């Protein structure tokens, strides 16, 4: 029994290393692209969340991107200064502030997002559509279990 558990642990460690290396390789496509477009990766990620999901509470943007709230505030300040997004108070809860793209930010993302999408698509071209769907399902399953086991990740 112990030997089987040991083998399973070794497989888990190998999976973790392969997963981390794969993510790093794929992520380089997104990071390089955002730098080419004149954004740091975090600023582009904030713009992408707002473009894809619409207006979001500032606190939730950080959680979606796994960033500290101070970092998100700084990035949002800079994007707001550039005219790409604005803050809007929540009409029902004074404690909540939404970030949303301005028309300039929306237009910029209309121009940049197809290039970003193509870079990511090219980075994942080693898998066919069925394999990508399997990966999505397996990664969600893995993430849900990991979150369930870690009190610090619970929402």
Secondary structure, 3 states (H helix, E strand, C coil): CHHHHHHHHHHHHHHHHHHHHHHHHHHHHHHHHHHHCCCCHHHHHHHHHHHHHCCEEHHHHHHHHCCCHHHHHHHHHHHHHCCCEEEEECCCCCCCEEEEECHHHHHHHHHHHHHHHHHHHHHCCCCCHHHHHHHHHHHHHHHHHHHHHCHHHCC
